[in-house]
Amino acid sequence: MLSLKAALAKPFAKRVYKSIKKWSSKPVETQQKVFENLIGEAKHTAFGKDHNFSSISSFKDFQNNVPVRDYEELKPYVERVVAGEEDILWKGKPIYFAKTSGTTSGAKYIPITKESMPTHVNAARNAILMYIHETGNAKFVDGKMIFLQGSPILEEKHGIKLGRLSGIVAHYVPKYLQKNRMPSLETNCIEDWETKVDAIVEETINEDMSIISGIPSWVQMYFEKLIEKSGKNVGDLFKNFNLFIFGGVNYEPYRAKFENLIGRKVDSIELYPASEGFFAFQDKQNEKGMLLQLDSGIFYEFIEAEHFFENNPKRITIADVKLSVNYVMIISTTAGLWAYNIGDTIQFTSLKPYRVIVSGRIKHFISAFGEHVIGKEVEQALKEATENTSISVNEFTVAPQINPKEGLPYHEWLIEFENEPENEPQLIEALETSLKQQNSYYLDLIDGKVLRPLKITKIKKDGFQTYMKSIGKLGGQNKIPRLSNDRKIADHLHQFNLTK
C-alpha cells in the first residue's frame, strides 16, 4: 500500500507533466517570451545600458549589440558584481555565487539570482515527477535518498553567499524529503572526498536506500566501498534501490560496470545541471536525449561547432536547429549571463519536443591532424566495441600521439579496465570501425596513411583516481576529459601504465 506521500506525488506529477507539455509544445513562442522578459528586466543594468538594451526589439538587434563571450570576456562585469556593486549584469545583487574552478582564470564566480535559483530547484524536482508520471512508480519516495554532492558550507563575499552549486542547492531540499535525505549535514560538510565517502558508507550501509544520485565516477567509488565493507553487491544491500539519478558525464561508459556492481538493472534519469543554469533533464525512459528547459529564464542560441572559431560565425535560435549537428550552446539568463559560451557542445536528438545530448566540450576534441574527433564519438565507439562482451571499463581518456618513436602518429586510448579484453586487437578493430563510421575525417586520415590505427595503454587500478587526487580534483564537480588535443593528461597517466 502506498504511503500518503507516495500517493500525493502522483497527482502532483500529473500537474507538472501538463505544465511542461504546454510550453514544450510551443517552443519558439516560449523562447520569445523568455527573450523579451530578459531584455526588459535588464535594460537599466550597467550591461543593458552598455549594450543598448532599450533599443533591442528582435533577436537580430540582440546579435548586433551583444557579442558571444566566455567567462574571461565577461569577467570585468563579474568583478564589479563580486565587489558588491548593484544593477550590473542583472537588477540588484545576486543571492549567491556558484564558485567553480576555471582553467585559465583560477576561481570563477557565477552569479545566481532570486529569479534564477528556483529554476535549478524546480528542474531537479520535475525530472523525478516526470519519471513518476511516466512509470507510475512513486513508492521510492518513502525510502532513503542520497545525493552525493559538495559541501553545503557557504562563505560570504560583500553580503553574497558563495560555494559549490551542489552545496548551494542542498539548502533547497523540500521539507517533505529532508527526513529521507542522506548523508547527514555533518558528513556532507567533510571536504576531503575519500574521507567523506567512507563516512557516507558508514551512515548508509544499513539503510533502505531507494534513490542514489551523483556523478557516476563518484558513485562508483561509493559502490565499491560498500561492496568491500559488506561483501554484498549493491542491489542485495539495498533491495529497494531502483532509481539512479546522474549528471555531469555520459553514463554509457559506466553502465556495464554499474550493473555489475548493483547486480541488476535499475532505471536512471540523466540531468544536465551547471552553475550557469539547469538546462535539461531526461523526461522519457525510452527516448534518447534530455528535454531542453525552454521555460526556465534561459534564452538559447546555437553555433555550429565546426564554424565556431571562424570570424563572426552564424548564431541561430531554437527555430533553426537541425538533428545530429554538433552545436556550441550559448545562453542568456535571469542570472545576468549574456550571449555566454558555457563551453559545452550539444546535439539535438528530437525537435518535437526539443531533446539534446551533451556531445563534449568545444575545447575537448582531438584535431591534431584535422580529424575533429569529439567526446560523443569516442564514448559511442567504446559502447559499441564492448557491447555483448565481458569487457568492463572503469575510466578512460584519449589523446593524440603526434611524435611516436616509430611509425605513423596515432590516437592513444588510456583505459583502466575492470575486466580486460581477452582479444585486444579485436577491441581495437571494433573501436576503429565505429570511429570511422562516425567521423569521415578520421576515416580519410587512416585510409590516407596519415594516421595508423589507435593504440590502447592499460592503466593500473585506481590510476585515474590517483591522478585526479594528485592535481587536487578528486570528487566535487571534477571529471576527467574524455579526450584532449594535447598530451598533458596522457603523459601524466603514463606513470600508471600497467605494461611498465
Disulfide bonds with the S-S distance in Angstrom:
none
